[in-house]
Amino acid sequence: MRWLLSFLLFASCTMTLRADTFIYASMAPEKKIQAYRLNPKDGSLIAIDAIAVEGGPVSLCVDPDGKFLFASLRTIDSLARRAS
């Protein structure tokens, strides 16, 4: 439940609607990052990928060009990067 509240707060502060809007949710207990595509017509989320990582992802960030997703991994003190 805590990750959902954090995700909603993060999304409401940083989301801007464009042609393709992606939303990433940290699923720390499962050691995954869930990727969603936002449907611009009705605002629904479409699950597109579950990205497995080595540790529990906490903070997520997309670079300004939208090419990379970065995640800090709390349980192994590391940083993960994935090209989009």
For each residue, the residues with C-beta under 8 A, 3 or more apart:
1: 4 5
2: 5 6
3: 6 7 25 26 27 28
4: 1 7 8 25
5: 1 2 8 9
6: 2 3 9 10 26
7: 3 4 10 11 23 25 26
8: 4 5 11 12
9: 5 6 12 13
10: 6 7 13 14 60
11: 7 8 14 15 23
12: 8 9 15
13: 9 10
14: 10 11
15: 11 12 21 23 38
16: 21
17: 21 38 40
18: 21
19: 40
20: 37
21: 15 16 17 18 37 38 40
22: 35 36 37 38 48 62 84
23: 7 11 15 35 36 37 38 45
24: 33 34 35 36 60 62 69
25: 3 4 7 33 34 36
26: 3 6 7 33 57 58 59 60 71
27: 3 30 31 32 33 34 50 57
28: 3 31 56 57 58 74
29: 56
30: 27
31: 27 28 52 53 54 55 56 57 75
32: 27 50 51 52 53 57
33: 24 25 26 27 50 51 53 57 60 69 71
34: 24 25 27 47 49 50 51
35: 22 23 24 47 48 49 50 51
36: 22 23 24 25 45 46 47 48
37: 20 21 22 23 45 46 48
38: 15 17 21 22 23 43 44 45 46
39: 42 43 44 45 46
40: 17 19 21 43
41:
42: 39
43: 38 39 40
44: 38 39
45: 23 36 37 38 39
46: 36 37 38 39
47: 34 35 36 50
48: 22 35 36 37
49: 34 35
50: 27 32 33 34 35 47
51: 32 33 34 35 69 82
52: 31 32
53: 31 32 33 57 71 73 80
54: 31 73 76 78 80
55: 31 73 74 75 76 77 78 80
56: 28 29 31 73 74 75
57: 26 27 28 31 32 33 53 60 71 72 73 74 80
58: 26 28 71 72 73 74
59: 26 71 72
60: 10 24 26 33 57 69 70 71
61: 69 70 71
62: 22 24 66 68 69 70 84
63: 66 67 68 70
64:
65: 68
66: 62 63 84
67: 63 83 84
68: 62 63 65 81 82 83 84
69: 24 33 51 60 61 62 81 82 84
70: 60 61 62 63 79 80 81
71: 26 33 53 57 58 59 60 61 79 80 81 82
72: 57 58 59 78 79
73: 53 54 55 56 57 58 76 77 78 79 80
74: 28 55 56 57 58 77
75: 31 55 56
76: 54 55 73
77: 55 73 74
78: 54 55 72 73
79: 70 71 72 73
80: 53 54 55 57 70 71 73
81: 68 69 70 71
82: 51 68 69 71
83: 67 68
84: 22 62 66 67 68 69
